[in-house]
Amino acid sequence: EAINVFALAFYVNLFIGGITLLGSLIAVFFFQSYLQSTGLRFYIFCIPFYVLLAGITQPLTIWISRRKKFKSIAISRVGQSGVTQGSSLISGWLHGGAPSLILSANGGVLIAFLVLAFSSAKSLTHKWHHVTRNRMRSYAKKYRDFAFINTPHAFLGVFMDMAVLYLLNYFFSKSLVGHYAFGWRLLKLPVGVIGAAVYQVFFQKASAEKDNPEKLTLIVKQLTFRLLA
């Protein structure tokens, strides 16, 4: 079942990446003069690259978590956070502008993808012959509620982040928006590194004890106390 669910997620991400690439091509066609004037014509193609790798990274992370290779997950998450946030801060001090932030995000997700792909390549290759269209179709129907619940949640999270930036930009200056984004990155960096390193370990243990409320409560308390300490 696991390999067919992974394959389903992989192909869905390929489809979404293709749609995003098509959207980027359309944007270049209709907004060519604007993109050329801002110097973002090339960087708009970083969007489908990021969407594809970030999407595939999620099922890879869960696959590796099932095999309890938490070291690889920790390395990928810390590497992604370190490259993205670190290079963003450096580019801010060097006045690199928007293109450097775009490249920082893509560099971080690329590091995470390479670490996870290298760690899971052997096990995925060994299991891939079990993948069939009928099985993927069956599991798509079985787990369709997950997409209907998680997708609005993800969009709402992105909307909340973008709404704050839009309101700040509307009522105040762009300089204030830049300072807000920079301060947010400084605050988010340590939390992101720590959270990214531990949450998949917690997810695996919590999933294993989902039918044991007492043990699950103990796991939550232990993790909370260790993070606060």
Salt bridges, closest charged atoms under 4 A:
GLU1 OE2 - LYS142 NZ 3.53
GLU209 OE2 - LYS215 NZ 3.75
ASP211 OD2 - LYS210 NZ 3.43
